[in-house]
């Protein structure tokens, strides 16, 4: 049996040079649409950047560059964008097709990206599977859903920002909005935020907020297993209630010594204000306030 396998392997190696070759797929797509009458843009792509701008048009630029080298049977691989306008919605859907590709010692590299520029205030819906997503300078409602990948968003100031993902990471910067976040396993980070409302729910992983509050809420955090951190900037006023079923709560607030609490924690920060409610099943809650002020004192 072993001798037979060795013969098959030897024959494959001797025949391999005949299969060794290089194939490329290159495609560039440029489209532009008048945004008059549009209220929503829906996009699905795996390597996507969406930018808001002051021009009343939607501009799409996509590049696909794929290279396969080595020993493989020739097959097909292609990318395209399905772009459709229906009423007040523009739909931009990435399509990938491949068949008949099989080989050994094959190396595949790709440089694919889609850039979409939209009016700042338009509603943007983004979807992806295994993806890399980037959002910048949007002041309309934004909804993002992906299974596995990473998201980076900066300067999002619309009425609502919704981020739902299964696994991966999301990093947000300069966010002023009502925020709805849900993920199963991964990491979520918010820096320099001002939240009018918060709903955050995660099953496993870590969530870190460096954000103030600017409305009546509600502000609600729920997690099953993991760690949750919230750092409040100077000037924040809120009534904070945190509870853990199995774990710990660590706090560092003005006028209190850094302390560790087993189950429950209640505190009126800055004289009190909107209610912030945090619940965890298993893990750790870490709460800190006014780090800038403490640095100046030091």
LOZABA-973350 format. One record per residue (C-alpha): x, y, z; residue number from 1. Coordinates in steps of 0.2 Angstrom, whole numbers, plus 5000, padded with zeros to 4 digits. Layout:
N
+------+------+------+-----+
:   px :   py :   pz :   i :
+------+------+------+-----+
:    X :    Y :    Z : NUM :
...
+------+------+------+-----+
***
This chain:
298
+------+------+------+-----+
:   px :   py :   pz :   i :
+------+------+------+-----+
: 5000 : 5000 : 5000 :   1 :
: 5014 : 5012 : 5005 :   2 :
: 5023 : 5008 : 4989 :   3 :
: 5008 : 5011 : 4978 :   4 :
: 5006 : 5028 : 4987 :   5 :
: 5024 : 5032 : 4984 :   6 :
: 5022 : 5028 : 4965 :   7 :
: 5007 : 5039 : 4963 :   8 :
: 5016 : 5053 : 4972 :   9 :
: 5031 : 5051 : 4961 :  10 :
: 5021 : 5051 : 4945 :  11 :
: 5012 : 5067 : 4951 :  12 :
: 5029 : 5076 : 4954 :  13 :
: 5036 : 5070 : 4937 :  14 :
: 5020 : 5077 : 4929 :  15 :
: 5019 : 5093 : 4939 :  16 :
: 5031 : 5104 : 4929 :  17 :
: 5018 : 5102 : 4914 :  18 :
: 5005 : 5110 : 4925 :  19 :
: 5016 : 5124 : 4932 :  20 :
: 5010 : 5141 : 4925 :  21 :
: 5003 : 5158 : 4930 :  22 :
: 4986 : 5165 : 4928 :  23 :
: 4980 : 5182 : 4931 :  24 :
: 4963 : 5190 : 4933 :  25 :
: 4962 : 5209 : 4932 :  26 :
: 4947 : 5220 : 4931 :  27 :
: 4943 : 5238 : 4935 :  28 :
: 4925 : 5245 : 4937 :  29 :
: 4921 : 5264 : 4937 :  30 :
: 4903 : 5269 : 4939 :  31 :
: 4894 : 5285 : 4944 :  32 :
: 4876 : 5289 : 4948 :  33 :
: 4866 : 5305 : 4951 :  34 :
: 4860 : 5304 : 4970 :  35 :
: 4845 : 5314 : 4967 :  36 :
: 4830 : 5305 : 4974 :  37 :
: 4841 : 5292 : 4983 :  38 :
: 4839 : 5289 : 5001 :  39 :
: 4848 : 5273 : 5004 :  40 :
: 4863 : 5264 : 4997 :  41 :
: 4865 : 5245 : 5001 :  42 :
: 4882 : 5237 : 4998 :  43 :
: 4889 : 5220 : 5000 :  44 :
: 4907 : 5217 : 4997 :  45 :
: 4922 : 5209 : 5005 :  46 :
: 4935 : 5223 : 5005 :  47 :
: 4925 : 5239 : 5005 :  48 :
: 4928 : 5257 : 5009 :  49 :
: 4913 : 5269 : 5010 :  50 :
: 4916 : 5288 : 5011 :  51 :
: 4904 : 5302 : 5014 :  52 :
: 4907 : 5318 : 5003 :  53 :
: 4898 : 5334 : 4999 :  54 :
: 4894 : 5330 : 4981 :  55 :
: 4876 : 5324 : 4976 :  56 :
: 4882 : 5308 : 4967 :  57 :
: 4887 : 5290 : 4971 :  58 :
: 4904 : 5285 : 4963 :  59 :
: 4910 : 5267 : 4963 :  60 :
: 4928 : 5262 : 4960 :  61 :
: 4932 : 5243 : 4961 :  62 :
: 4948 : 5234 : 4957 :  63 :
: 4951 : 5216 : 4956 :  64 :
: 4969 : 5209 : 4954 :  65 :
: 4971 : 5190 : 4956 :  66 :
: 4986 : 5180 : 4952 :  67 :
: 4988 : 5161 : 4953 :  68 :
: 5005 : 5152 : 4951 :  69 :
: 5011 : 5135 : 4953 :  70 :
: 5004 : 5118 : 4948 :  71 :
: 4985 : 5118 : 4945 :  72 :
: 4972 : 5113 : 4933 :  73 :
: 4965 : 5128 : 4924 :  74 :
: 4949 : 5135 : 4930 :  75 :
: 4939 : 5150 : 4930 :  76 :
: 4938 : 5164 : 4943 :  77 :
: 4929 : 5181 : 4941 :  78 :
: 4922 : 5196 : 4950 :  79 :
: 4909 : 5208 : 4946 :  80 :
: 4897 : 5221 : 4953 :  81 :
: 4878 : 5219 : 4952 :  82 :
: 4872 : 5237 : 4952 :  83 :
: 4853 : 5240 : 4953 :  84 :
: 4842 : 5255 : 4957 :  85 :
: 4825 : 5252 : 4964 :  86 :
: 4815 : 5267 : 4969 :  87 :
: 4825 : 5277 : 4981 :  88 :
: 4838 : 5263 : 4984 :  89 :
: 4854 : 5259 : 4975 :  90 :
: 4860 : 5241 : 4977 :  91 :
: 4878 : 5237 : 4975 :  92 :
: 4882 : 5218 : 4976 :  93 :
: 4898 : 5210 : 4973 :  94 :
: 4898 : 5194 : 4964 :  95 :
: 4912 : 5181 : 4964 :  96 :
: 4912 : 5165 : 4954 :  97 :
: 4925 : 5151 : 4952 :  98 :
: 4925 : 5133 : 4946 :  99 :
: 4937 : 5120 : 4940 : 100 :
: 4952 : 5126 : 4950 : 101 :
: 4962 : 5111 : 4958 : 102 :
: 4981 : 5109 : 4961 : 103 :
: 4995 : 5106 : 4972 : 104 :
: 5008 : 5119 : 4978 : 105 :
: 4997 : 5132 : 4971 : 106 :
: 5000 : 5150 : 4977 : 107 :
: 4986 : 5163 : 4975 : 108 :
: 4987 : 5181 : 4979 : 109 :
: 4974 : 5195 : 4977 : 110 :
: 4972 : 5213 : 4978 : 111 :
: 4953 : 5217 : 4978 : 112 :
: 4945 : 5233 : 4984 : 113 :
: 4928 : 5242 : 4982 : 114 :
: 4927 : 5261 : 4986 : 115 :
: 4910 : 5269 : 4986 : 116 :
: 4908 : 5288 : 4989 : 117 :
: 4891 : 5294 : 4994 : 118 :
: 4882 : 5310 : 5000 : 119 :
: 4886 : 5312 : 5019 : 120 :
: 4868 : 5311 : 5025 : 121 :
: 4862 : 5296 : 5015 : 122 :
: 4857 : 5280 : 5024 : 123 :
: 4870 : 5266 : 5021 : 124 :
: 4868 : 5248 : 5023 : 125 :
: 4883 : 5237 : 5022 : 126 :
: 4885 : 5218 : 5023 : 127 :
: 4899 : 5206 : 5021 : 128 :
: 4905 : 5188 : 5026 : 129 :
: 4923 : 5186 : 5028 : 130 :
: 4927 : 5204 : 5025 : 131 :
: 4937 : 5220 : 5028 : 132 :
: 4926 : 5236 : 5030 : 133 :
: 4930 : 5254 : 5032 : 134 :
: 4917 : 5268 : 5035 : 135 :
: 4922 : 5287 : 5035 : 136 :
: 4912 : 5303 : 5037 : 137 :
: 4894 : 5298 : 5037 : 138 :
: 4880 : 5307 : 5045 : 139 :
: 4865 : 5297 : 5039 : 140 :
: 4859 : 5281 : 5048 : 141 :
: 4872 : 5267 : 5046 : 142 :
: 4869 : 5248 : 5047 : 143 :
: 4883 : 5235 : 5046 : 144 :
: 4881 : 5216 : 5047 : 145 :
: 4895 : 5204 : 5044 : 146 :
: 4900 : 5186 : 5049 : 147 :
: 4918 : 5186 : 5051 : 148 :
: 4930 : 5200 : 5048 : 149 :
: 4935 : 5217 : 5054 : 150 :
: 4927 : 5234 : 5054 : 151 :
: 4934 : 5252 : 5056 : 152 :
: 4923 : 5267 : 5056 : 153 :
: 4927 : 5285 : 5059 : 154 :
: 4917 : 5301 : 5061 : 155 :
: 4900 : 5293 : 5061 : 156 :
: 4887 : 5306 : 5067 : 157 :
: 4870 : 5301 : 5060 : 158 :
: 4854 : 5297 : 5070 : 159 :
: 4858 : 5278 : 5072 : 160 :
: 4873 : 5267 : 5070 : 161 :
: 4870 : 5248 : 5070 : 162 :
: 4884 : 5235 : 5071 : 163 :
: 4880 : 5217 : 5071 : 164 :
: 4894 : 5203 : 5068 : 165 :
: 4897 : 5185 : 5073 : 166 :
: 4916 : 5184 : 5075 : 167 :
: 4930 : 5197 : 5072 : 168 :
: 4933 : 5215 : 5077 : 169 :
: 4925 : 5232 : 5076 : 170 :
: 4935 : 5248 : 5080 : 171 :
: 4925 : 5265 : 5080 : 172 :
: 4932 : 5282 : 5082 : 173 :
: 4924 : 5299 : 5084 : 174 :
: 4906 : 5292 : 5085 : 175 :
: 4891 : 5303 : 5089 : 176 :
: 4875 : 5294 : 5088 : 177 :
: 4863 : 5281 : 5095 : 178 :
: 4873 : 5265 : 5095 : 179 :
: 4867 : 5247 : 5093 : 180 :
: 4880 : 5234 : 5094 : 181 :
: 4878 : 5215 : 5095 : 182 :
: 4892 : 5201 : 5092 : 183 :
: 4895 : 5183 : 5097 : 184 :
: 4913 : 5181 : 5099 : 185 :
: 4926 : 5195 : 5095 : 186 :
: 4931 : 5212 : 5101 : 187 :
: 4923 : 5229 : 5100 : 188 :
: 4931 : 5246 : 5103 : 189 :
: 4925 : 5263 : 5104 : 190 :
: 4936 : 5278 : 5106 : 191 :
: 4931 : 5297 : 5107 : 192 :
: 4912 : 5293 : 5107 : 193 :
: 4897 : 5303 : 5112 : 194 :
: 4881 : 5292 : 5114 : 195 :
: 4863 : 5298 : 5114 : 196 :
: 4858 : 5280 : 5117 : 197 :
: 4867 : 5263 : 5119 : 198 :
: 4862 : 5245 : 5117 : 199 :
: 4877 : 5233 : 5118 : 200 :
: 4875 : 5214 : 5119 : 201 :
: 4889 : 5201 : 5116 : 202 :
: 4890 : 5183 : 5120 : 203 :
: 4909 : 5180 : 5122 : 204 :
: 4924 : 5192 : 5120 : 205 :
: 4928 : 5210 : 5125 : 206 :
: 4920 : 5227 : 5123 : 207 :
: 4929 : 5243 : 5127 : 208 :
: 4921 : 5260 : 5127 : 209 :
: 4929 : 5277 : 5129 : 210 :
: 4913 : 5288 : 5128 : 211 :
: 4902 : 5301 : 5136 : 212 :
: 4883 : 5302 : 5135 : 213 :
: 4873 : 5315 : 5127 : 214 :
: 4854 : 5310 : 5129 : 215 :
: 4842 : 5302 : 5140 : 216 :
: 4846 : 5284 : 5134 : 217 :
: 4842 : 5271 : 5137 : 218 :
: 4860 : 5265 : 5140 : 219 :
: 4860 : 5246 : 5142 : 220 :
: 4874 : 5233 : 5141 : 221 :
: 4872 : 5214 : 5142 : 222 :
: 4885 : 5200 : 5140 : 223 :
: 4887 : 5182 : 5144 : 224 :
: 4905 : 5179 : 5146 : 225 :
: 4920 : 5191 : 5144 : 226 :
: 4925 : 5208 : 5149 : 227 :
: 4917 : 5225 : 5148 : 228 :
: 4926 : 5241 : 5150 : 229 :
: 4919 : 5259 : 5150 : 230 :
: 4929 : 5274 : 5153 : 231 :
: 4919 : 5290 : 5156 : 232 :
: 4926 : 5307 : 5150 : 233 :
: 4926 : 5322 : 5162 : 234 :
: 4909 : 5330 : 5164 : 235 :
: 4899 : 5314 : 5162 : 236 :
: 4884 : 5314 : 5174 : 237 :
: 4875 : 5297 : 5176 : 238 :
: 4867 : 5285 : 5188 : 239 :
: 4877 : 5269 : 5185 : 240 :
: 4871 : 5251 : 5190 : 241 :
: 4882 : 5236 : 5187 : 242 :
: 4878 : 5218 : 5192 : 243 :
: 4888 : 5202 : 5189 : 244 :
: 4881 : 5185 : 5192 : 245 :
: 4898 : 5176 : 5193 : 246 :
: 4913 : 5187 : 5191 : 247 :
: 4919 : 5204 : 5198 : 248 :
: 4917 : 5223 : 5195 : 249 :
: 4932 : 5234 : 5197 : 250 :
: 4929 : 5253 : 5198 : 251 :
: 4940 : 5269 : 5199 : 252 :
: 4929 : 5284 : 5202 : 253 :
: 4933 : 5302 : 5209 : 254 :
: 4931 : 5302 : 5228 : 255 :
: 4932 : 5283 : 5229 : 256 :
: 4947 : 5272 : 5231 : 257 :
: 4950 : 5259 : 5217 : 258 :
: 4939 : 5245 : 5223 : 259 :
: 4933 : 5227 : 5218 : 260 :
: 4915 : 5222 : 5220 : 261 :
: 4909 : 5205 : 5220 : 262 :
: 4891 : 5207 : 5213 : 263 :
: 4883 : 5224 : 5213 : 264 :
: 4889 : 5242 : 5211 : 265 :
: 4879 : 5258 : 5211 : 266 :
: 4885 : 5276 : 5209 : 267 :
: 4879 : 5293 : 5204 : 268 :
: 4893 : 5300 : 5193 : 269 :
: 4894 : 5319 : 5192 : 270 :
: 4879 : 5321 : 5203 : 271 :
: 4868 : 5309 : 5194 : 272 :
: 4859 : 5309 : 5177 : 273 :
: 4853 : 5296 : 5164 : 274 :
: 4853 : 5278 : 5170 : 275 :
: 4866 : 5266 : 5164 : 276 :
: 4862 : 5248 : 5167 : 277 :
: 4876 : 5235 : 5165 : 278 :
: 4873 : 5216 : 5167 : 279 :
: 4886 : 5202 : 5165 : 280 :
: 4884 : 5183 : 5168 : 281 :
: 4902 : 5178 : 5169 : 282 :
: 4918 : 5188 : 5167 : 283 :
: 4923 : 5206 : 5173 : 284 :
: 4917 : 5224 : 5172 : 285 :
: 4929 : 5238 : 5173 : 286 :
: 4923 : 5256 : 5176 : 287 :
: 4933 : 5271 : 5176 : 288 :
: 4929 : 5290 : 5176 : 289 :
: 4938 : 5306 : 5172 : 290 :
: 4956 : 5299 : 5168 : 291 :
: 4961 : 5316 : 5161 : 292 :
: 4957 : 5325 : 5177 : 293 :
: 4967 : 5312 : 5187 : 294 :
: 4982 : 5315 : 5175 : 295 :
: 4981 : 5333 : 5178 : 296 :
: 4981 : 5331 : 5197 : 297 :
: 4996 : 5319 : 5196 : 298 :
+------+------+------+-----+
***
